[in-house]
Amino acid sequence: MSSTTVAVVTGANKGIGLAIVRSLCKQFSGDVYLTARDADRGKSAVAQLQAEGLKPLFHQLDINDLQSIRSLRDFLKEKYGGLNVLVNNAGIAFKVADTTPFATQAEVTLRTNFFALKDVCTELLPLLKPNGRVVNVSSIASVRALAGCSQVLQQKFRSDTITEEELVKLMEKFVEDTKKGVHEKEGWPNSAYGVSKIGVTVLSRIQAQLLNQTRKGDGILLNACCPGWVRTDMAGPSAPKTPDEGAETPVYLALLPPGADRPHGQFVNEKKVQPW
């Protein structure tokens, strides 16, 4: 078993994920795994970074496939005895002009951005070593979507006592409400992406509290963050930030020094904790 430290970035064959891997390869003293659903694309991204003189490693990971997540889990356990840094970056967004029915957009978006991310955490968080760091890439869209929710929903999503089970039920309800065509009447905003990222931000708050209870003293820090509006396939060419600039806040959180006790369970934008 290797005593080397190890970092894993999900959805990393392009865009912000690739930029996060690039930055970690330069700053993290250990092995950095670029993961991607498509092995060919992942390996080609690794080759691109190797051409820049960096040394990322590749492991296949489809976050929508539980077996794929467990295969990565078993590999990390066997080779490294755990995990030091996890950056949950993988995510999707439909284009504004997409004509796919909203209910379908809601189901597909939440399946990847919330439920699959939750599965990754369920399988990989138990592997975290002391001083481990977890970064769940959310979005400022979660704050905007929260403001567009009814007061009742806002109270639930801001509650300090909401459980993972309750959050899952709310995310499932949103998908069901879109299928019935009643989501607006039920107090939801018209953004599947925004609601999926509410899920990510609130899940991060819940996970941080659980770590406080179960791993107190281990110095693990877990946060959600917004990388900003970044020029990627997902966000389009008119966004102001480059992917490398978008990687700055996630990488800052991934590399919080040992002994740091905050931020933890926060939503961070431009390296600053934002009110939720």
N, C-alpha and C positions, 0 to 999 in steps of 0.2 A: 504493500500500500504506500502510495506517495505521500510525503509530508508537505508537498507543495500546496500553496493556497490556490483556490480555484474560483473563477467567476463565470457565470452563465448569463447570456443575453438571448432572450427569445425574439423571434421574428427579425433576424438580424442580417438578412442577405442584401438589404438595400435601405435607403432612407436613414431615419434617425437611428434605427437599430445598428446598422453598419457603422455609423459615425460613433455610436457609444462603444462598440467593439474597438474601433480605431483608437479612441481616446484611452480606453482601459489598457490596451496593449502598450501604450506609451507610459502609463502611470501606475498600473497595478502590478505589484511584484508577485506574479504567479501565473498560472495558466488561464487563458481567456477563451471560452468556447463561444463561437458564433454558431447559433442554431437556426435552422430553417426547415420549413415543411418539405420543400423540394431539395433533395440532396444535390442535384446538379447545380442549381442556383446557389446553394450554400457553399459548395466547393469552389465555384467560380468567384464568389465574393471573398473567400479565404485567399485565393490566388491573387486577387486584386490587392489585398492588404499585404500579402507577402512581397508583391512587386514594389510596395512602398517601404520594404525593409522591416515589416512587422511580423509577429509570429503567432497569429491566432490559430486555434484548433477548431475542428468542425465536429458537431454531433447533430444528427437528424432529430428534429422535434416538430411534430404536428400537435399543437396544443388542443386541437379538437379531437384528438385520439388518445384515450386514456392509456392504451397499451404503449403508445409512443412516449408518453410522459413517464410511465413506469420503467420503461427501458432506460431512459436517461437517469432516472432516480437510482436504479440498480447499478448502472455504470459508475455514477458519482460515488455511491456508497462503497463499491468494490475498489475503485482506483484511488479515491482520495479520503475515504472514510467520512465524507460529509461535503459541505458546501460553505463557502465564505461570502460570496456575493451573488445575488439573484436580481436581474433586471427584467421585469415582466414588461416587455415592450410590444410584443405582437398584438396587432389590432387591425380592425377594418373600418371603413366608412364608405357609405354610398355617396356618390356625387349628388349635388343638389338637383341637377337636371335628370337624375335617374328616374325612369318611369315604373320601376318595380313597385308593386303595391306596398303601401306603408306597413301593413301587418307583416309582410314577408321581410321587409327591411328590418323591422323591429326584432323579429325572431332570429334572423341571421346575425345581426349586429350584436345582440345580447348573448347569443350562443358563443361567439368568439371573444368579445371584449370583456364580458363578465363571467359567464359560466366556465369557459375554458381556462381563463386566468385563475379562477377560484380552484379549479382542479389542479393546476400546476402548483399552487400554494399548498393545497392539501397534501400533495405527494412530496414536495420539496422542502417546505418549511421545517419539518422534523429533522432534516439533515443539517440545519444551520449550526455552524460551530460558534463558540463564544466570540463576541465582537462581530458577528455576521451582520450583513447589510442587505436589506431588501428594498427595491425601488419598484413601485407599481406605477407605470406610466399612465396617468389619467389625462385630464385636459381642463382648461379654463371653461370649456363647454359644460363641464359638470356644474360649475358655479352658476352659469347662465341658465342651465336647465333647472337647477334647484330653485332659482328665482321664479321660474315659470310654472312651478308646481303649486298646487293648492296649499293653504296654510296647514292643513292636516298632514299632507305628505311631507311638507317642509319640517314639521315638528318631528315626524318619525325619522327622517333622514338625518336630522341634527341631534337626535337623542343620544345621550352617552350610554344608554343601557340597551340599545338595539342589539339583537343577537344576529349571528350569521343566518340562522334559520329564518328569522323574521325578514331579513334583507332579501334572502332568496325568494321568499313568498311574494314580496313586493315586486321584485324583478319579473317573476312569473306572471303576476297580476297585470303588469304593464303589457306584456306580450299578449295575454288573453284579452285584455281590454281593446287592444288595437284590432284583434281578429273580430271582435264583436262590434267594432266601430264606435266604441263609447269612451275611448281613452281621454278625450278632452273633457267630456262630462264628468269623468272620474277624477279630474284634477291633474292630468299629466300634460306636460308640454309636447309640442309637435316635433320632437327631435329624438329619434331612436339612439343616435350616437351620444347625445347629451345624457340621456337616461342611463345608457350603458356605462358612461363615465361617472355618473352619480354613484352607481353600483361599485365601481373601482375605488372611488375616494372613500365611501362609507365602509367598504370591506377593509380597507387599509386601517381605518380607525379601530375597527373591531379586532383585527389581527394584532395590532399593537397592544391593545388591552390584554388579549389572551397571552401574548408573549410576556407581558408584565407579571401575569399570574403564574405562568408555567415555567418561565425561564428567567425569573428575577435574578439579577446579579450576573447574568451572562453577557450583558452589554450589547444585546442585539438591538439594532435600530431599523424600523420599517416605516416607510413613508410613501405617500402618493405625490406625484408631481405633474406639472404641465411643462412640456419642453418648449412651448411657444408655437407660433404659427410658422411652420417650416416648409420650405420648398421641397416637396416630395410628390410622388405619384398620387398620394392620398390627398394632400392639401392643395396641390396645384402650383403653377409656376409663378403666381403673383405674390406668394407669401414672402415676408421680409427677411426671414432667417435662413441661413444655410443649414444643412443637416448637422455640420460640426458645431454650429452655434446652438442648435436645438439639443445637442448632446450634453451641453454644459451643466444644466441643473441635474439631470439624472446621474451624471458621472460624479458631480459634487456629492450627492447623497450616497452613491455607491462607495465613495472613498472617505466618508466621515472617519476621522482618526479613532483608533482604539482609545477607550476611556471617555469618548464623547457621550453625553447622555441626552442630547437633543440635536435636531428635531426628531420626534418619534410619534408616529400616529398622526402626522400633520399632512396638510396639502401645501406643497411648496411650489412657488412660481418665481422665476428669476432669482433662485437661491434664497428667497424670503418666504417665511411662513405666512400663509394667507388665511384670513378668517373663513370659517365654514358656516 
